[in-house]
């Protein structure tokens, strides 16, 4: 009998959220708190010639103004970004100054009085433009920047990093090809639009400790970077992370925290708050990456893939931030979940004059799979083969080797053919891909296959502490940030299963305090359940050992004879001989007064094993522990006269290893599917010729509105991942990554043209049908 695993347990923080008493960063305030307002660039690329702050300093309530300075330079992989622009601006919306005042309104009024004189510079508006010979350099001193070991900026270019994948023999691959297809694909940067905009509070205490309260996915990284950038002792930096109103990768970046710290220093350590408006959140803080790609595929006449050549050019914007890591992750998974012996791939992180990029749910996989899965449909059409059959013939199976030449077993890769078989039924594929509905409308279906491994740092780890209360209940302390994914409820379920106890007697601390909570690397990459879950199970083993040790002395038997469950420790084959956990979890007192033990505190930690860096010339290595695979489909109704369409149905079948919480898993996948369909159909930044974002308001940046959602259908396959807690795989991102491709494949079939650019608007379809080029 399962105590908890697989059951749809209510979220531990659910009541707080639905009653409105949950506290987020902006809910914290104090009487002596000051407020920060940013002054941002009105140019995408320009020299800062002068800045007049005289009127702003005289404005009521102003306590200080900070402007750019040459140091510190920041960036986790390449230190290429000043916290506030110095000497020149590189994207529209970049901070050029920060005003600190008594109230937010006073800070805003003063910020409006600052006069900045710019000298415009030529603008790079796409990765392709950035790579043209003689293109203006966005970072003239790229070779002089500090960087980590495994990133490779190319001097005197706009290339921040290049990852190469070289597998097999391309000449042999092309010789075996009876058919080839080539295509170019593109998508622009966009935004995360999390419900909560980014916000941070900083104060410097009298004893020199620096305390942050931040809407962040990476509180422990803030500690480390404050040491790196400002030479603060890590032990003196305290980061509080309350509940976070959505992140989707956007709150991984450490940006506002640096400016707020500098502002607090400028006003003598007083508490300061910096909160983005929606508009600032969309362009001033980091965004979702864009991409241009070229793909060439070769196959035999019966549809066996023989060669794949790819160039992915990721639009990291003005600064590298996570762009280098994203382009590397895309290289690792560059072919999608297909077995191909001969692969050549260059994945580039390219500077442009766009807002700089950070992580986004799927971490480059939705982008690369959009391009690759479109190419697969193009190949199927050229072969006159069913698109699903083509994918099934080439599906990655246990025993195959990845593009980075890691051989995977069934635990590490799961069962893609099973996912495809389920999808085929869910979407009624045998009905036909395109069906005439009326003289002007058709129904059409598109599919895609997905896979993703998480290429996080090889030393990424997580720790968990379990503390017993005197009544036998347990508190869980974990550094996972609750950003809406419900991982801390999953931790409670894992513990309830392990200790065979009532989950209502397990309490989870939602807030993170880096001074007292064990470290969790970052809340990213669908890794929280794996890392923290394994750490929790180890901590549970620790408390079980302690419980058995005390109980064995009370029950006069060996610890090996005992079991833990039902809130008791009992003799394995004589369960009537037991002692309640509440009677020993704070130690045990004998009738004569002798006492043994004390409060039981368990600890556990987990670090990923046997991960390696990639070889720079070949891409050989093992960058991630396991792959989650799946198959996805979309059905649309398309108007052949005006090119409008309605999404009727979206389906996902994902091999999750083991379902831990059914409703939570379904909700994660459905939410991700919705994001992927928005990204595919409408969400994008529109840039003017001079690099300015034209639609950084929710009036003009258009995700789904009420009533526009399709029917979402989610099913799972369970092929246990041996290293995962109870066999579970990561699933937080995977519902998103095939949706843009599935939508594009359905619309391409309906419209009878190859739609290789996102978003898929009626205007785009008209342009492609009419052969009209976009300016």
C-alpha positions in Angstrom: 0.0 0.0 0.0 1.2 3.5 -0.9 1.0 6.0 2.0 1.4 9.0 -0.2 3.2 8.4 -3.6 0.9 8.8 -6.6 -1.8 10.5 -4.6 -3.2 14.0 -5.3 -2.2 15.6 -2.0 -3.2 19.2 -1.5 -0.4 21.7 -1.7 1.1 22.5 1.7 1.0 26.3 1.0 -2.4 26.1 -0.7 -4.5 27.6 2.1 -2.2 30.5 2.5 -2.4 31.3 -1.2 -6.2 30.9 -1.7 -7.0 33.0 1.4 -4.6 35.8 0.4 -2.5 35.7 3.5 0.6 34.4 1.7 3.4 36.9 1.8 5.6 37.8 -1.1 8.6 40.1 -1.2 6.7 43.3 -1.8 4.5 42.6 1.2 7.4 43.3 3.5 7.9 46.8 4.6 9.2 49.0 7.4 8.9 52.6 8.6 12.5 53.4 7.7 12.5 51.8 4.3 13.5 53.9 1.3 12.5 53.2 -2.3 14.5 53.0 -5.6 13.5 54.0 -9.0 15.6 53.1 -12.1 16.4 55.5 -14.9 16.6 53.4 -18.1 18.0 53.9 -21.5 15.9 55.2 -24.4 18.4 53.8 -26.9 19.4 50.3 -27.8 23.1 51.2 -28.4 24.6 54.5 -27.5 27.5 56.3 -25.8 26.6 58.0 -22.5 28.0 61.5 -23.1 26.7 63.3 -20.1 24.2 62.9 -17.2 22.7 65.9 -15.3 21.3 64.9 -11.9 21.1 68.4 -10.4 17.3 68.8 -10.5 16.8 65.3 -9.3 19.0 65.8 -6.2 17.0 68.9 -5.3 13.7 67.0 -5.6 11.8 66.4 -2.4 12.6 63.2 -0.5 15.7 62.2 -2.5 18.3 60.5 -0.3 20.8 59.5 -3.0 21.5 58.8 -6.7 23.8 56.2 -8.0 25.1 56.0 -11.6 27.3 53.5 -13.5 30.9 52.8 -12.5 33.6 50.6 -14.1 33.5 47.9 -11.4 32.3 45.4 -10.5 31.7 43.7 -13.8 29.2 40.9 -13.3 28.2 37.7 -15.0 28.2 34.0 -13.9 30.2 32.8 -17.0 31.6 36.0 -18.5 31.9 39.1 -16.5 30.7 41.5 -19.2 27.9 43.5 -17.5 28.1 46.5 -15.1 25.1 46.5 -12.8 24.3 50.0 -14.0 25.4 51.0 -17.5 28.8 52.7 -17.6 30.2 54.6 -20.6 27.6 53.2 -23.0 24.2 51.4 -23.1 23.8 48.2 -25.0 20.0 47.6 -24.9 16.8 49.6 -24.8 15.7 49.7 -21.1 19.1 49.2 -19.6 19.5 50.9 -16.2 21.7 54.0 -16.3 21.0 55.4 -12.9 19.0 54.7 -9.7 17.3 57.2 -7.4 16.7 56.5 -3.7 14.0 58.5 -2.0 11.6 58.3 0.9 8.6 57.1 -1.2 8.3 55.3 -4.5 6.4 58.3 -5.9 9.2 60.7 -4.9 11.8 58.4 -6.4 9.8 58.3 -9.7 9.4 62.1 -9.9 13.2 62.6 -9.3 14.1 59.9 -11.8 12.1 61.7 -14.4 14.2 64.8 -13.8 17.6 63.2 -14.7 18.8 64.3 -18.1 21.0 61.9 -20.0 22.8 62.9 -23.2 23.4 60.0 -25.6 25.4 59.5 -28.8 23.6 56.8 -30.9 25.7 53.9 -32.2 24.8 51.3 -34.9 22.4 48.7 -33.7 22.6 44.9 -34.1 19.0 43.6 -34.3 19.5 39.8 -34.9 22.1 37.1 -34.4 22.6 36.9 -38.2 23.4 40.7 -38.3 25.8 40.2 -35.5 27.8 37.6 -37.4 28.2 39.6 -40.6 31.8 40.5 -41.4 32.5 44.0 -40.2 29.5 44.2 -37.9 29.7 46.7 -35.1 31.1 45.1 -31.9 28.8 45.3 -28.9 31.7 44.4 -26.6 35.0 45.8 -27.9 37.0 44.3 -25.0 35.5 40.8 -25.1 38.8 39.1 -24.8 39.7 41.0 -21.7 36.7 40.0 -19.7 37.1 37.5 -16.8 35.4 34.2 -17.5 35.0 30.7 -16.2 37.1 27.9 -17.6 34.5 26.2 -20.0 33.2 29.2 -21.9 34.9 30.4 -25.1 34.3 34.0 -26.2 35.7 34.8 -29.6 37.8 38.0 -29.6 36.8 40.8 -32.1 33.4 39.2 -32.8 30.0 39.2 -31.3 30.2 35.5 -30.3 30.1 35.1 -26.5 30.5 31.3 -26.7 30.5 28.4 -29.2 29.7 24.8 -28.4 30.7 22.2 -31.0 29.1 18.7 -31.4 31.0 16.3 -33.7 29.8 12.7 -33.9 30.5 10.2 -36.5 31.6 10.9 -40.1 29.6 13.5 -42.0 30.9 12.5 -45.4 29.7 9.0 -44.8 26.4 10.3 -43.5 25.7 12.3 -46.6 26.8 9.4 -48.9 24.2 7.2 -47.3 21.5 9.9 -47.8 19.0 9.4 -50.5 17.0 12.5 -49.5 18.1 15.8 -47.9 16.1 18.7 -46.6 17.3 22.1 -45.5 15.5 24.9 -43.6 16.1 28.2 -41.8 14.1 29.0 -38.6 13.8 32.0 -36.3 12.1 33.4 -33.3 12.6 36.7 -31.4 13.1 37.2 -27.7 10.0 37.4 -25.5 9.2 37.6 -21.8 8.4 35.3 -18.9 5.5 37.5 -17.7 5.4 35.9 -14.2 2.5 37.2 -12.2 4.8 38.7 -9.6 7.3 41.3 -11.0 10.9 41.1 -9.7 11.4 42.8 -6.3 14.2 43.0 -3.7 14.7 44.5 -0.3 18.2 45.1 1.1 19.5 46.5 4.3 22.9 46.6 5.9 22.8 45.8 9.7 24.9 47.7 12.2 27.2 44.7 12.6 28.0 44.6 8.9 25.7 41.8 7.9 23.8 42.3 4.7 20.2 41.0 4.5 18.3 40.5 1.3 14.7 39.6 0.9 14.2 38.7 -2.8 11.8 37.2 -5.3 14.5 34.9 -6.5 15.0 31.3 -7.6 18.6 31.3 -6.5 19.1 32.7 -3.0 22.4 30.8 -2.4 23.8 32.2 -5.7 23.2 35.7 -4.5 25.4 34.9 -1.5 28.2 33.6 -3.7 28.0 36.4 -6.2 28.0 39.1 -3.5 31.3 37.6 -2.3 32.6 37.5 -5.9 31.5 41.0 -7.0 31.7 43.0 -3.8 34.2 41.0 -1.7 31.7 40.4 1.1 32.2 37.4 3.4 29.6 34.8 2.5 28.8 34.3 6.1 27.7 37.9 6.5 25.2 37.7 3.6 21.7 36.5 4.5 19.2 36.0 1.8 15.5 35.4 2.6 13.3 34.0 -0.2 9.6 34.0 0.6 7.0 32.6 -1.6 7.6 33.6 -5.3 4.8 34.4 -7.6 6.2 32.5 -10.6 9.7 32.5 -12.0 9.9 30.3 -15.1 13.7 30.9 -15.1 13.4 34.7 -15.1 14.2 35.0 -11.4 17.4 32.9 -11.7 19.3 36.0 -12.7 20.9 38.2 -10.1 20.3 41.8 -11.2 18.2 44.0 -9.0 19.9 42.6 -5.9 23.2 44.2 -7.0 21.7 47.6 -7.7 19.7 47.5 -4.4 22.9 46.7 -2.4 24.7 49.6 -4.0 21.8 51.9 -3.2 21.7 50.7 0.5 25.5 51.4 0.7 24.8 54.9 -0.7 22.3 55.7 2.0 24.2 54.4 5.0 22.8 50.9 5.0 19.1 51.8 5.4 16.6 49.3 4.0 15.8 50.0 0.4 13.2 48.3 -1.9 13.5 48.0 -5.6 10.4 46.7 -7.5 10.0 46.5 -11.2 6.9 47.9 -12.9 5.5 45.5 -15.4 7.1 47.4 -18.2 10.5 47.4 -16.5 10.1 43.7 -15.8 9.6 43.0 -19.5 12.6 44.8 -20.9 14.9 46.2 -18.1 15.4 42.8 -16.4 16.5 39.7 -18.4 14.2 38.1 -20.9 13.5 34.9 -22.9 16.2 34.1 -25.5 15.7 34.3 -29.2 17.2 32.2 -31.9 18.1 31.8 -35.6 18.9 28.3 -36.9 19.8 26.5 -40.1 19.3 22.7 -40.3 20.1 20.1 -42.9 19.0 16.5 -42.6 19.8 13.4 -44.6 17.9 10.2 -44.7 17.6 7.0 -46.6 14.6 6.5 -48.9 12.9 4.4 -46.2 13.2 7.2 -43.7 16.3 6.3 -41.6 18.2 9.5 -40.5 21.8 9.3 -41.7 23.2 12.8 -41.1 22.2 16.1 -39.3 24.0 19.4 -39.7 22.8 22.3 -37.5 23.8 25.8 -36.6 21.9 27.4 -33.7 22.5 31.1 -33.2 21.1 32.1 -29.8 20.2 35.8 -29.3 21.7 36.4 -25.8 21.1 40.1 -26.1 23.5 42.7 -24.8 25.1 40.5 -22.1 25.9 36.8 -21.9 24.3 36.1 -18.5 22.7 32.6 -19.0 22.9 32.7 -22.8 26.2 30.8 -22.9 24.7 28.1 -20.7 21.5 27.9 -22.8 23.3 27.6 -26.1 25.4 24.8 -24.6 22.3 23.0 -23.3 20.8 23.2 -26.8 24.0 21.7 -28.3 23.7 18.7 -25.9 20.2 17.9 -27.1 20.7 19.3 -30.7 18.9 16.5 -32.6 15.9 16.0 -30.5 15.1 12.4 -29.3 16.4 10.7 -32.5 19.2 8.3 -33.0 21.6 9.7 -35.6 25.1 8.4 -36.1 26.6 11.4 -37.9 26.1 14.9 -36.4 27.7 18.3 -36.9 26.4 21.1 -34.8 27.6 24.6 -33.8 25.6 26.3 -31.1 26.5 30.0 -30.7 25.7 32.5 -28.0 25.5 35.8 -29.9 25.5 39.3 -28.7 22.8 41.7 -30.0 21.4 45.0 -28.9 18.3 43.3 -27.4 17.5 43.0 -23.7 19.8 40.3 -22.3 18.6 36.8 -21.9 18.3 34.5 -18.9 16.8 31.1 -18.3 13.3 30.3 -19.5 11.3 27.2 -18.9 12.8 24.5 -21.1 16.2 26.2 -21.2 16.7 26.3 -25.0 14.9 23.1 -25.8 11.7 24.6 -27.0 13.7 26.7 -29.4 15.9 24.0 -30.8 13.0 21.5 -31.0 10.9 24.0 -32.9 13.6 24.1 -35.6 14.4 20.4 -35.5 10.8 19.1 -35.4 9.9 21.5 -38.3 12.8 20.0 -40.2 11.5 16.5 -39.4 8.0 17.3 -40.8 9.7 18.8 -43.9 11.6 15.6 -44.4 8.5 13.5 -43.9 6.7 15.5 -46.7 9.7 15.0 -49.0 9.7 11.3 -48.3 5.9 11.1 -48.6 5.9 9.4 -45.2 3.6 9.7 -42.2 5.3 12.2 -39.8 4.6 10.0 -36.8 6.0 6.9 -38.6 9.2 8.8 -39.5 9.7 9.7 -35.9 9.0 6.2 -34.7 11.6 4.8 -37.0 14.3 7.1 -35.6 13.2 7.2 -32.0 16.0 7.2 -29.5 16.1 3.9 -27.6 18.1 2.4 -24.7 21.5 1.5 -26.0 21.8 4.4 -28.4 24.4 7.2 -27.9 23.5 10.8 -27.5 25.0 13.7 -29.6 27.6 14.0 -26.8 28.3 10.3 -27.2 26.9 9.1 -23.9 25.2 5.7 -24.1 21.8 5.6 -22.3 19.9 2.7 -20.8 16.2 2.5 -20.2 16.5 4.1 -16.8 18.3 7.1 -18.2 16.0 7.7 -21.3 12.6 6.1 -20.7 10.3 4.9 -23.4 9.6 7.2 -26.3 7.8 4.7 -28.5 5.2 4.1 -25.7 4.7 7.9 -25.5 4.2 8.1 -29.2 1.7 5.2 -29.2 -0.4 6.9 -26.5 -0.3 10.2 -28.4 -1.5 8.5 -31.5 -4.6 7.4 -29.8 -5.2 10.6 -27.9 -5.1 12.8 -30.9 -6.9 10.2 -33.2 -4.0 10.4 -35.6 -5.5 7.6 -37.9 -8.3 10.0 -38.7 -5.9 11.9 -41.0 -3.7 14.9 -40.5 -5.9 17.4 -42.5 -9.7 17.1 -42.6 -12.0 19.4 -44.6 -14.7 21.0 -42.3 -16.3 23.4 -44.7 -15.5 25.3 -47.9 -13.1 27.5 -46.0 -12.1 25.7 -42.9 -10.0 22.6 -42.2 -9.0 20.8 -39.1 -5.3 19.8 -38.9 -3.0 18.0 -36.5 0.7 18.4 -35.8 3.0 16.4 -33.6 6.5 16.6 -32.1 8.7 14.5 -29.9 10.6 15.9 -27.0 13.6 15.2 -24.8 15.5 17.1 -22.2 18.4 16.6 -19.8 19.4 19.2 -17.3 22.9 20.5 -17.9 23.4 22.1 -14.5 26.7 22.5 -12.7 28.3 19.1 -12.1 28.8 20.1 -8.4 25.1 21.1 -7.9 23.8 19.8 -4.6 21.0 20.0 -2.2 20.7 19.5 1.6 17.7 18.7 3.8 17.2 18.8 7.5 14.4 16.9 9.4 13.6 18.1 12.9 11.2 16.1 15.1 8.7 17.9 17.3 7.8 16.5 20.7 4.5 15.2 19.4 6.2 13.0 16.8 5.5 15.4 13.9 8.4 16.5 11.7 9.6 19.8 10.2 11.3 19.8 6.8 13.9 22.4 6.1 15.0 22.6 2.4 16.5 25.4 0.3 14.1 24.8 -2.6 12.3 28.0 -3.3 8.5 27.6 -3.7 7.9 29.3 -7.0 4.6 27.6 -7.7 5.7 24.1 -8.7 4.7 22.4 -5.4 8.1 20.7 -4.8 7.9 21.1 -1.0 4.6 19.3 -1.0 6.3 16.5 -2.9 9.1 16.4 -0.2 6.4 15.9 2.4 4.9 13.1 0.3 8.3 11.4 0.0 8.8 11.6 3.7 5.4 10.3 4.5 6.0 7.3 2.2 9.4 6.6 3.7 8.3 6.8 7.3 4.8 5.4 6.7 3.2 8.2 8.5 0.3 10.7 8.1 1.4 13.5 5.8 -0.6 16.0 7.9 2.0 15.5 10.7 4.7 16.7 8.3 5.3 20.4 8.3 7.3 22.2 5.6 9.0 25.6 6.0 8.2 27.4 2.8 10.4 30.4 3.3 14.2 30.1 2.7 16.8 31.8 4.9 20.3 31.1 3.7 21.7 31.5 7.3 19.7 28.6 8.7 18.3 26.6 5.7 20.6 23.9 4.1 21.7 24.9 0.6 19.9 24.0 -2.5 21.9 25.0 -5.6 19.1 26.7 -7.5 15.4 26.1 -8.0 15.8 25.4 -11.7 16.0 22.8 -14.5 13.4 20.4 -13.2 16.0 19.3 -10.7 14.4 20.2 -7.3 12.6 16.9 -6.8 15.7 14.9 -7.8 18.2 16.8 -5.7 16.1 17.7 -2.7 14.2 14.4 -2.9 17.3 12.3 -2.7 18.7 14.5 0.1 15.4 14.1 2.0 15.4 10.3 1.7 19.0 10.2 3.0 17.9 12.4 5.9 15.0 10.0 6.5 17.4 7.1 6.6 19.3 9.1 9.2 16.3 9.6 11.5 15.2 6.0 11.0 18.6 4.9 12.3 18.4 7.2 15.3 14.8 6.0 16.1 15.9 2.4 15.9 18.9 3.0 18.1 16.9 4.5 20.9 14.0 2.1 20.5 16.3 -0.9 20.6 17.5 0.1 24.1 13.9 0.5 25.3 12.6 -2.7 23.6 15.8 -4.7 24.5 16.5 -5.9 21.0 18.9 -5.3 18.1 18.1 -2.2 15.9 18.2 -4.7 12.9 15.0 -6.3 14.3 13.0 -3.1 14.2 10.8 -1.3 11.6 9.5 2.2 11.6 5.9 3.0 10.5 2.5 4.0 11.7 4.2 6.5 14.0 5.8 3.6 15.9 9.0 1.7 16.1 8.1 -2.0 16.3 9.7 -5.5 16.2 9.5 -6.7 12.6 7.8 -10.0 13.2 6.1 -9.1 16.4 4.4 -5.7 15.8 2.6 -5.9 19.1 6.0 -5.0 20.7 6.5 -1.4 19.9 7.1 2.1 21.2 5.5 5.3 19.8 7.7 7.7 18.0 6.5 10.6 20.1 7.8 8.8 23.2 11.4 8.6 21.9 11.8 11.5 19.3 13.1 13.8 22.1 14.9 11.0 23.9 13.6 8.5 26.4 13.3 8.7 30.2 13.4 5.4 32.1 11.2 4.9 35.2 14.1 5.5 37.5 14.9 8.9 35.9 17.8 7.8 33.7 17.4 9.5 30.2 19.0 8.7 26.8 19.0 10.4 23.4 17.6 13.8 22.7 15.8 15.6 19.9 16.2 13.6 16.7 17.5 15.7 13.9 18.2 14.1 10.5 20.4 15.4 7.8 20.9 14.4 4.2 22.6 15.8 1.1 22.8 14.8 -2.5 25.1 15.7 -5.4 24.8 14.6 -9.0 27.4 12.0 -9.9 29.7 11.3 -12.9 28.8 14.5 -14.8 31.6 16.0 -17.0 32.3 19.1 -19.0 32.1 18.9 -22.8 35.2 18.5 -24.8 35.6 21.9 -26.6 36.4 20.4 -30.0 34.0 17.4 -30.2 31.4 18.0 -27.5 32.0 14.5 -26.0 30.9 14.3 -22.3 28.1 13.5 -19.9 26.5 16.9 -19.1 23.3 15.6 -17.5 22.1 12.6 -15.5 18.9 11.5 -17.4 16.5 12.4 -20.1 12.8 12.9 -19.9 11.1 12.0 -23.2 7.6 12.5 -24.5 5.3 13.1 -27.5 3.0 16.0 -28.0 0.3 17.0 -30.4 -1.9 20.0 -31.3 -5.2 20.0 -33.3 -6.3 23.3 -34.8 -9.2 24.7 -36.9 -7.8 26.8 -39.7 -9.6 29.3 -41.9 -8.1 29.0 -45.4 -9.5 32.4 -46.5 -8.2 34.8 -43.7 -5.5 32.5 -42.1 -7.0 32.8 -38.6 -7.1 29.7 -36.5 -8.3 28.3 -33.3 -6.4 25.7 -31.2 -8.9 23.0 -30.4 -6.8 20.4 -28.5 -3.3 20.0 -27.1 -2.0 16.6 -25.9 1.1 15.6 -24.0 2.3 12.1 -23.1 5.5 12.2 -21.0 7.5 9.5 -19.4 7.8 10.8 -15.8 9.5 7.7 -14.4 7.1 7.6 -11.5 4.0 9.8 -10.7 4.5 11.3 -7.2 1.4 13.5 -7.2 -1.0 13.0 -10.0 -2.8 16.4 -9.9 0.4 18.3 -9.4 2.0 16.5 -12.3 -1.0 17.2 -14.6 -1.1 20.8 -13.5 2.7 21.3 -14.1 2.4 19.8 -17.6 -0.8 21.8 -18.5 0.6 25.1 -17.3 3.8 24.4 -19.4 1.7 23.5 -22.4 -0.2 26.8 -22.2 3.1 28.7 -22.0 4.4 26.8 -25.1 1.3 27.5 -27.1 1.5 31.2 -26.2 5.2 31.3 -27.1 4.3 29.6 -30.4 1.2 31.6 -31.4 1.5 35.2 -30.1 4.2 36.0 -27.5 7.1 37.9 -28.9 8.9 41.3 -28.7 8.5 43.5 -31.7 11.7 45.5 -32.3 12.0 48.7 -34.3 14.9 49.2 -36.7 16.8 51.0 -34.0 16.4 48.1 -31.5 13.6 49.5 -29.3 11.0 47.1 -28.0 7.6 48.3 -29.3 5.3 46.2 -27.2 6.5 46.1 -23.6 3.0 46.4 -22.1 0.4 43.7 -21.6 -2.0 45.6 -23.8 0.2 44.9 -26.8 2.0 41.8 -25.7 -0.7 39.2 -26.0 -0.8 35.9 -24.3 -4.0 33.9 -24.2 -7.0 35.7 -22.8 -10.0 34.1 -21.1 -11.8 31.7 -23.4 -8.9 31.2 -25.8 -7.6 28.0 -24.2 -7.9 24.7 -26.0 -8.7 21.4 -24.3 -5.6 20.1 -22.6 -5.1 16.3 -22.4 -2.2 14.9 -20.3 -1.2 11.3 -19.9 2.0 9.7 -18.5 4.2 6.7 -19.1 6.2 5.4 -16.1 9.7 4.0 -16.8 11.5 4.4 -13.4 14.7 6.4 -13.3 16.7 4.4 -10.8 18.5 7.4 -9.3 15.3 9.4 -8.9 13.3 9.4 -5.7 10.9 6.4 -6.1 11.9 6.4 -9.8 10.7 9.9 -10.6 12.1 12.0 -13.4 12.0 15.8 -13.8 8.8 17.1 -15.5 8.5 20.8 -14.6 9.5 22.1 -18.0 8.7 19.3 -20.5 5.0 20.2 -21.2 6.2 23.4 -22.9 9.0 22.3 -25.1 7.2 20.6 -28.0 4.2 22.8 -28.2 5.6 25.5 -30.6 6.7 22.8 -33.0 3.4 20.9 -32.8 1.5 24.0 -33.5 3.8 25.0 -36.4 3.5 21.5 -37.9 -0.3 21.5 -37.7 -0.5 25.0 -39.3 2.0 24.1 -42.0 -0.1 21.1 -42.9 -3.3 23.2 -42.9 -1.9 26.1 -44.9 0.2 24.0 -47.3 3.4 26.0 -46.7 6.4 25.7 -44.4 6.0 28.0 -41.4 9.4 28.3 -39.9 9.2 31.5 -37.9 7.6 32.2 -34.5 5.1 33.5 -33.5 2.6 31.9 -35.8 0.3 34.8 -36.5 -2.3 35.0 -39.3 -0.1 37.8 -40.8 2.9 35.6 -40.8 0.9 32.8 -42.5 -0.4 35.3 -45.1 3.2 36.6 -45.8 4.5 33.1 -46.3 1.6 32.1 -48.6 1.9 35.3 -50.6 5.7 35.3 -50.6 5.8 38.7 -49.0 9.0 39.4 -47.1 9.0 41.0 -43.6 10.9 44.3 -43.4 
